[in-house]
Amino acid sequence: MNASRQDHWQTVYRGTSEQQTSWYRPHLDASLRSIDALDLPHDAPVIDVGGGRSTLVDDLLDRGFRDLTVLDLSEAALAQSRARLGAQTASVHWLADDVTETEMPAARYALWHDRAVFHFLIEDIAQQRYLDAAAHATREGGYVIVATFAADGPERCSGLPVARYDAGTLAARFAPHFECVDACRDVHRTPFDTEQPFTYLTLRRRDDATGNTTS
């Protein structure tokens, strides 16, 4: 695991409350709309990459999803989510690891969700490791929902530089293994009453043997 990245996020989650972080939302409304639009079966395996203490896992459990994984660099963030969920925590797989370094299961997930992890990867090698992990772990015909800061979004977050994307540039980074099937812009209002524009993409995993998407 990348120790410097892990130390940074451990410090953030140990030292700040939810509403002291710019990315906090009571519910990830834009993500939930994108997920609902896919109409996935409730036994579809879903992973929330960088899920931290996000309430997405709560809302997916409430929707009836039964095979959920939350991965985050920060064990402190995951511990806070587990405490919030109480008895429901046993229904979730929790992974404290670096998505660019951990060994992901092959073709397991019907949905890979990431709100604001990929844009923290500013080096080509880290981006490629992430993309390789997503392609490896997402089953053919499965989906990736990824949200990054938009091209006119902030240049830094949590003291770190970020990469910013419009829909076309972001979709090109995920080619050739994924095809974009939907794109939207979401403007997140932070707890500090500032705005952060996001680019949201829904991508479908291609069939590697044919180069086509599977429906």
PyMOL commands that set and color helices and strands:
alter all, ss='L'
color gray80, all
select helices_A, chain A and resi 3-15+18-20+29-38+56-62+75-91+118-120+124-137+167-174
alter helices_A, ss='H'
color red, helices_A
select strands_A, chain A and resi 46-49+68-72+92-96+109-115+138-149+156-157+160-161+178-189+195-207+212-213
alter strands_A, ss='S'
color yellow, strands_A
deselect
rebuild
show_as cartoon
